[in-house]
Amino acid sequence: MLDVARHFHPVETVKAYIDHAASLKLNALHLHLTDDQGWRIHLDARPDLTEKASGTSVGGDPGGFYTKADYGDI
């Protein structure tokens, strides 16, 4: 499981994680996108949800979110 809801990671980091997992013959990914600490995926129907809930991570680290294109790339 990759918990990007609590600790946001950029797309390239997520893809590197997936590549490393694949090299270990792991074939499943649990991408934890939402929790009370953050909302990490943009929804056209709820743009203010993304705007308000993607700004930070646990410990005050910068947050972020994935666009549809980012999610498709991952």
N, C-alpha and C positions, 0 to 999 in steps of 0.2 A: 504494500500500500504506500502510495505517495500522498502525503497530507499537505496539499497546497492550500487548503482552507486556512490552516493555522500558520503556515510558513510558505509564503508565495515563492515560486521559482519561475524564472523565465522559460520560454519555450525550449530554447537550446539546452538548458539544464535538464528539463523533463525528457527530451529526446535522448540525451546522453544516458540518463538513468534507464530508459527503455532499452537502449543498445547494450548497456552493461547487463541488464537482466536477461536479455536474449542470449548474450554470450555464456551465461550460466544455465541456459536451456529452460529458463522460466518463460511461460507462455500466457500469463494472465497479468493484468494491471488493474488495480483498484485505485482510481484517481479520485481522491476525496476533495470535492469542489466546494462544498458548502458546510458551514458550521456557524456557531454564534460569533466566532472570531473573524469570519470573512465569507464573502460571496465572490467566487472566482470565474464565473462565466457570464458573458453578456447575453441578455435576452431582449429582443426587440420589443416585446410586450411589456417589459418592466425596466426601462432604462434607468429610472431613479434608484432602483434596487442596486444595480451595479455601481452607480455613482456614489451612493451613500455607504455601501457595505464592502467596498473593495480597497479602501484606502490604507489599511494597516494590517499588520500581522501580530502574532503573539510577541510580546517583548518590545513593542513599538517599532519593529522593523517596517520598512516600506511594504505596502501591499501591491495589489495589481489585479488584473483580470485577463482572461483569455477571450479574444474575439472569436467569431465563428470560424474565421480563416485559421487562427491559431489552433483552435480545437481540432479542426480538420487536418491540420499539419501534424499535430500530435498523434 
